[in-house]
């Protein structure tokens, strides 16, 4: 019975942690959406990457 009680406590704690993580993700998403809405020019989509096409290749050169 003791092991079952520990299991229930741990399960409830994991559910609380998951709910907190969901709340944080939702807050981050809403902040990003608010920043994009306030951006000059009304940029609704995310901007393109500045590093596209430059830098090191993903794959090493073959011999």
N, C-alpha and C positions, 0 to 999 in steps of 0.2 A: 504494500500500500504506500509505503514511503517513496518508492521509486516512481509510482504513478503521480504522486503529488509534485515531485520534482519535475517530472515531465510536463505536467499541466502549467506549472509556473514558468518553465523555460519556453513553452509554446506561446503563452500569453506575452512574454517579454519579446519574443521574435515578432509576433504580430504588431506590437507597439512600435518596434523599430522599423518595420516595413511601412507602417502608416506614417511615421515621421519622415522616412525617406521619400515617400510619395508626396507629402506636403512640401518638402524642400524642393523637389523637382518641379512641382507645379508653380511654386513661387518664383523659381529661376526662369521658367518659361514665360510667366506673365511679365516679369521684369524685362526680359529680352524683347517681348512683343511691344511693351510700352516704349522702350528705347527706339525700336524700329519705327514706331508710329510717329515719334517726335523727331526723327532724323530729318535733316534738311533734304528737300527734294522728295520727301515721302517715300523713301526706299522700302517697298513692301517685301521684296525678296532679299535674301542675304547677299552681300557684295561678293564679287568673284575674288578668288585667292590672288594675292600679289605674287606668289611664288610659282604660279602655273608655268610650266615649260622651262624653268630655270633650275639650276642646282644639279645635284648628283643624280645619276640614273638609279632607278629602283633595282636594276639587275647588274651584276658585275660583268665586265667585258670578258668574252671567251678568248682563250689563248689561240 
